[in-house]
Amino acid sequence: MYSEFLPLLTNCTYLNTAYVGPMSSKLAKYRREQDEHFIHTGGDFKLKAYDALEETHELIAHFFGAIPKYSFVVPNFSFGIRQALALLPKNLNVLLLEEDYPSLCDAFVEKEFNINTIAQVSDLEQSIKARIEIGEIDILALSIVQYTSGLLIDINFLKDLKKQFPKLLIIGDGTQFLGAHAFNFSEASFDIVVGSGYKWLMAGFGNGVLLTSKHFYNLSNATPEQLYDQVFTGHFNILATSSLRFAIEELNRYDFKALMEQKEQLSQEVKHRLIEHDFIDSWVGERKSHSSIFSLKGGKELYEKLQKQKIHCALRGSGVRVSFHFYNQLEELDRLVVVLNSLKVK
């Protein structure tokens, strides 16, 4: 079905969106057309791209349920998080998770923040709450989906936490979340969410989104205009930005909500089958919800064997990470299980 516009799916079992989302033939054609347009228009191409920025921010805001004035396209997660943190006061106390995404943690280490950490455990939410109740935490920063294990933070827990601690600034790394789950920023408890677009949004390289809240500006004593000026100092990648816009419009065209419901059904079956065969840790099934990222028991040897079977995946931590998006099919799960059983991975 999806192989018609995702050629990569015709020659492998692609379970690697958490590493790189495949580019559609439609996006590739669009990008070629944009370059051709640049060839023939020169400076006018750049002028029209700047004129279209406001529309792009409106599209991003609408797609993620955010405020257009507080929504920005950025080159990538690492750039976006650092631009936002640059506006915050120094010496704030931040709570991070051990073994979280390195670029998220590094962004705080590079600035003058006081770092506190807690271990990642199966009942992570309770650990977070217990540490914050001790006191002296101004910022909670975490990946909404953990890039190695696929652990999905309980969004409702964060809402309750925000009610209990309304001054707490909550920052989310959305790179493994945005485009993989239905999300309404305004109804969530986050003050900053940043994510790259080349994974689950399937928008190619060089783009991402930065979503901010009023509370962020109140704490930083900054304005959206200041953040805009920081993000757009110098020229921006016009092709990458328009690719993000095109990708989001495509997700809307195919009914993103329906795609996510379809993906969730498949993810539930993946979780059930992998737990049943003891291919993943049991704690995944003990949590109320999980993402569509799973860490298979096994290391480099397993990874190399799966690669030989043309099952695309990634080595992460002590396991082999597989990830399922809306374009994956039940047959691909069946094939993965058959191959794993044939390799006697227990």
C-alpha positions as CSV (number, residue, x, y, z in Angstrom):
1,M,0.0,0.0,0.0
2,Y,2.5,2.6,1.1
3,S,5.3,1.3,-1.0
4,E,3.7,3.2,-3.9
5,F,5.2,6.4,-2.6
6,L,7.8,5.0,-0.2
7,P,10.2,3.1,-2.5
8,L,12.5,2.0,0.3
9,L,9.7,-0.4,1.5
10,T,10.0,-2.5,-1.6
11,N,13.5,-3.9,-0.9
12,C,13.6,-4.3,2.9
13,T,11.7,-4.6,6.1
14,Y,12.1,-1.1,7.4
15,L,11.8,-0.9,11.2
16,N,14.1,2.0,11.6
17,T,12.0,5.2,11.6
18,A,13.5,6.0,15.1
19,Y,16.8,6.5,13.3
20,V,15.7,8.0,9.9
21,G,12.2,8.3,8.5
22,P,12.1,7.3,4.8
23,M,11.7,10.0,2.2
24,S,8.6,9.7,0.0
25,S,8.8,9.9,-3.7
26,K,6.3,12.8,-3.5
27,L,8.6,14.8,-1.2
28,A,11.6,14.0,-3.5
29,K,9.7,15.3,-6.5
30,Y,8.6,18.4,-4.6
31,R,12.2,19.1,-3.6
32,R,13.4,18.7,-7.2
33,E,10.7,21.2,-8.3
34,Q,11.8,23.7,-5.7
35,D,15.4,23.5,-6.8
36,E,14.3,24.0,-10.4
37,H,12.3,27.0,-9.3
38,F,15.4,28.4,-7.5
39,I,17.4,28.0,-10.7
40,H,15.0,30.2,-12.6
41,T,14.1,32.8,-10.0
42,G,17.2,33.5,-7.9
43,G,16.6,36.2,-5.4
44,D,12.8,36.1,-5.8
45,F,13.0,32.5,-4.5
46,K,14.5,33.7,-1.2
47,L,12.0,36.6,-0.9
48,K,9.0,34.4,-1.4
49,A,10.4,31.9,1.2
50,Y,10.6,34.6,3.8
51,D,7.1,35.7,3.0
52,A,5.9,32.1,3.5
53,L,7.4,31.8,7.0
54,E,4.4,33.1,8.7
55,E,2.2,30.6,6.9
56,T,4.6,27.8,7.8
57,H,4.5,28.7,11.5
58,E,0.7,28.8,11.3
59,L,0.7,25.3,9.8
60,I,3.0,23.9,12.5
61,A,0.9,25.5,15.2
62,H,-2.3,24.1,13.8
63,F,-0.9,20.6,13.4
64,F,0.5,20.5,16.9
65,G,-2.3,22.5,18.7
66,A,0.0,25.4,19.5
67,I,-0.1,29.2,19.2
68,P,1.4,30.4,15.8
69,K,3.2,33.3,17.5
70,Y,4.9,30.9,19.8
71,S,5.8,28.2,17.2
72,F,8.9,28.1,15.1
73,V,10.6,26.1,12.4
74,V,14.2,25.3,13.4
75,P,17.1,23.4,11.7
76,N,17.0,20.6,14.2
77,F,16.4,19.7,17.9
78,S,19.9,20.5,19.1
79,F,19.8,24.0,17.7
80,G,16.2,24.7,18.8
81,I,16.7,23.6,22.5
82,R,19.8,25.8,22.8
83,Q,18.0,28.8,21.4
84,A,15.2,28.5,23.9
85,L,17.5,27.8,26.9
86,A,19.6,30.9,26.1
87,L,16.7,33.0,27.1
88,L,16.2,31.5,30.6
89,P,17.8,32.8,33.8
90,K,21.1,31.3,34.9
91,N,21.5,28.9,37.9
92,L,18.0,27.4,37.7
93,N,17.7,23.9,39.1
94,V,16.9,21.3,36.4
95,L,15.9,17.6,36.8
96,L,17.2,15.3,34.0
97,L,16.9,11.6,33.5
98,E,20.1,9.5,33.5
99,E,20.9,8.1,30.0
100,D,18.5,10.5,28.3
101,Y,19.2,11.8,24.8
102,P,22.8,13.2,25.0
103,S,22.1,16.4,23.1
104,L,19.2,17.2,25.5
105,C,21.4,16.7,28.6
106,D,24.4,18.5,27.0
107,A,22.3,21.6,26.3
108,F,21.8,22.1,30.1
109,V,25.4,21.1,31.0
110,E,26.7,23.8,28.6
111,K,24.7,26.5,30.3
112,E,24.9,27.6,33.9
113,F,22.1,25.3,35.3
114,N,22.3,23.3,38.4
115,I,21.9,19.6,37.3
116,N,20.0,17.0,39.2
117,T,19.4,13.5,37.8
118,I,17.4,10.4,38.6
119,A,17.6,6.9,37.1
120,Q,15.2,5.6,34.5
121,V,13.0,3.0,36.1
122,S,9.8,1.3,35.0
123,D,7.7,3.5,37.4
124,L,9.5,6.6,36.2
125,E,6.6,8.9,36.9
126,Q,6.6,8.2,40.6
127,S,10.3,8.7,40.8
128,I,10.0,12.1,39.1
129,K,7.2,13.1,41.4
130,A,9.1,12.0,44.5
131,R,12.1,14.0,43.5
132,I,10.2,17.2,42.7
133,E,8.3,17.0,46.0
134,I,11.6,17.2,47.8
135,G,11.9,20.7,46.4
136,E,14.3,23.0,44.6
137,I,13.5,21.9,41.1
138,D,12.7,24.7,38.6
139,I,12.8,22.7,35.3
140,L,11.9,19.1,34.4
141,A,13.5,18.2,31.1
142,L,13.1,14.8,29.4
143,S,12.5,13.0,26.2
144,I,8.8,12.4,25.7
145,V,9.8,9.0,24.2
146,Q,13.2,7.5,25.3
147,Y,15.3,6.9,22.2
148,T,16.8,3.6,23.4
149,S,13.9,1.9,25.2
150,G,10.9,3.5,23.7
151,L,9.5,4.4,27.1
152,L,6.7,6.9,26.7
153,I,6.2,9.4,29.5
154,D,2.6,9.5,30.8
155,I,1.3,12.8,29.5
156,N,-1.6,12.8,32.0
157,F,0.9,12.4,34.8
158,L,2.6,15.6,33.6
159,K,-0.7,17.4,33.6
160,D,-1.3,16.4,37.2
161,L,2.3,17.4,38.1
162,K,1.8,20.8,36.5
163,K,-1.3,21.3,38.6
164,Q,0.6,20.5,41.7
165,F,3.6,22.6,40.8
166,P,2.3,25.3,38.4
167,K,5.7,27.2,38.4
168,L,7.6,24.1,37.2
169,L,8.9,24.6,33.6
170,I,8.4,21.3,31.7
171,I,10.6,20.8,28.6
172,G,10.2,17.9,26.2
173,D,12.4,16.4,23.6
174,G,9.9,15.5,20.9
175,T,12.1,14.1,18.2
176,Q,10.9,10.5,18.9
177,F,7.3,11.7,19.6
178,L,6.2,14.4,17.1
179,G,4.7,12.7,14.1
180,A,4.5,9.4,15.9
181,H,1.6,10.3,18.2
182,A,-1.4,12.6,18.1
183,F,-0.5,15.7,20.2
184,N,-2.1,18.9,21.3
185,F,0.6,21.2,22.8
186,S,-2.0,23.7,24.2
187,E,-3.8,20.9,26.1
188,A,-0.6,19.3,27.4
189,S,1.6,20.6,30.3
190,F,4.8,21.3,28.3
191,D,6.3,24.8,28.2
192,I,8.9,23.9,25.5
193,V,8.8,21.0,23.0
194,V,11.5,20.7,20.4
195,G,12.0,18.0,17.8
196,S,13.7,17.2,14.5
197,G,11.6,16.5,11.5
198,Y,13.7,13.8,9.7
199,K,12.3,10.9,11.8
200,W,8.6,10.4,12.4
201,L,7.5,13.5,10.4
202,M,9.4,12.1,7.4
203,A,10.4,15.6,6.3
204,G,14.0,15.0,5.4
205,F,17.1,16.6,7.0
206,G,17.7,20.1,8.2
207,N,14.3,21.0,9.8
208,G,12.5,20.7,13.1
209,V,9.9,22.5,15.3
210,L,10.1,24.5,18.4
211,L,6.8,25.0,20.4
212,T,6.7,27.4,23.4
213,S,4.2,28.5,26.1
214,K,3.3,31.8,27.7
215,H,4.8,30.4,31.0
216,F,8.2,30.1,29.2
217,Y,8.1,33.8,28.3
218,N,7.0,34.8,31.8
219,L,9.9,32.9,33.4
220,S,12.5,34.1,30.8
221,N,11.3,37.7,30.7
222,A,11.8,37.4,26.9
223,T,9.4,37.8,24.0
224,P,8.5,35.6,21.0
225,E,10.1,38.3,18.9
226,Q,13.4,37.8,20.7
227,L,13.3,34.1,20.1
228,Y,12.3,34.6,16.5
229,D,15.3,36.9,16.0
230,Q,17.6,34.3,17.5
231,V,16.3,31.4,15.4
232,F,16.4,33.4,12.2
233,T,19.7,35.2,12.6
234,G,21.2,34.9,9.1
235,H,19.6,32.9,6.3
236,F,17.6,29.7,6.9
237,N,17.5,26.5,4.9
238,I,14.6,27.2,2.5
239,L,14.4,23.8,1.0
240,A,14.5,22.0,4.4
241,T,11.8,24.4,5.8
242,S,9.5,23.9,2.8
243,S,10.1,20.1,3.0
244,L,8.7,20.2,6.6
245,R,5.7,22.1,5.4
246,F,5.1,19.6,2.6
247,A,5.5,16.6,4.9
248,I,3.0,18.0,7.4
249,E,0.5,18.8,4.6
250,E,0.9,15.2,3.4
251,L,0.2,13.8,6.8
252,N,-2.9,16.0,7.0
253,R,-4.0,14.8,3.5
254,Y,-3.9,11.2,4.6
255,D,-5.7,11.9,7.9
256,F,-3.0,12.0,10.5
257,K,-5.4,11.0,13.3
258,A,-6.5,7.9,11.5
259,L,-2.9,7.0,10.7
260,M,-2.0,7.2,14.4
261,E,-4.9,5.1,15.3
262,Q,-3.7,2.5,12.8
263,K,-0.2,2.7,14.1
264,E,-1.3,2.3,17.7
265,Q,-3.2,-0.9,16.9
266,L,-0.1,-2.3,15.3
267,S,2.1,-1.2,18.2
268,Q,-0.1,-3.0,20.7
269,E,0.2,-6.2,18.7
270,V,4.0,-5.7,18.4
271,K,4.2,-5.3,22.2
272,H,2.1,-8.4,22.8
273,R,4.0,-10.6,20.4
274,L,7.5,-9.5,21.5
275,I,6.6,-9.9,25.2
276,E,5.0,-13.3,24.5
277,H,8.2,-14.6,22.9
278,D,10.4,-12.9,25.5
279,F,12.2,-10.8,23.0
280,I,11.8,-7.6,25.1
281,D,11.9,-6.8,28.8
282,S,8.7,-7.5,30.7
283,W,8.5,-4.0,32.2
284,V,7.2,-2.7,28.8
285,G,4.0,-4.7,29.4
286,E,3.7,-3.4,33.0
287,R,3.4,0.2,31.9
288,K,0.0,1.7,31.0
289,S,1.3,2.8,27.6
290,H,4.4,2.5,25.5
291,S,5.6,4.0,22.2
292,S,6.2,2.1,19.0
293,I,9.9,1.8,19.7
294,F,11.1,-1.5,21.2
295,S,14.5,-2.7,22.4
296,L,15.2,-6.3,21.5
297,K,17.3,-8.5,23.8
298,G,20.6,-8.9,22.0
299,G,23.6,-6.9,20.9
300,K,25.8,-6.5,17.9
301,E,25.5,-10.2,16.8
302,L,21.7,-10.0,16.7
303,Y,21.9,-6.6,14.9
304,E,24.2,-8.0,12.2
305,K,22.0,-11.1,11.7
306,L,18.9,-8.9,11.2
307,Q,20.8,-6.7,8.8
308,K,21.6,-9.8,6.7
309,Q,17.9,-10.6,6.6
310,K,17.3,-7.0,5.3
311,I,15.5,-6.0,8.5
312,H,16.6,-2.4,9.1
313,C,17.1,-1.6,12.8
314,A,19.7,0.1,15.1
315,L,22.1,-0.8,17.9
316,R,21.1,1.3,20.9
317,G,22.5,0.7,24.4
318,S,22.5,-3.0,25.2
319,G,19.8,-3.9,22.8
320,V,18.7,-3.7,19.2
321,R,16.1,-1.1,18.5
322,V,13.1,-1.6,16.2
323,S,10.5,1.0,15.5
324,F,7.1,0.8,13.8
325,H,5.4,3.6,12.0
326,F,2.0,3.9,10.2
327,Y,3.3,2.5,7.0
328,N,4.5,-0.8,8.6
329,Q,2.3,-3.8,8.3
330,L,1.4,-6.8,10.4
331,E,3.2,-9.0,7.9
332,E,6.5,-7.2,8.8
333,L,6.0,-8.0,12.5
334,D,5.3,-11.6,11.5
335,R,8.6,-11.7,9.5
336,L,10.5,-10.2,12.4
337,V,9.1,-12.8,14.8
338,V,9.9,-15.6,12.4
339,V,13.5,-14.4,12.0
340,L,14.0,-13.9,15.7
341,N,12.7,-17.4,16.4
342,S,14.9,-18.9,13.7
343,L,17.9,-17.2,15.4
344,K,16.7,-18.6,18.8
345,V,16.9,-15.2,20.4
346,K,15.5,-15.9,23.9
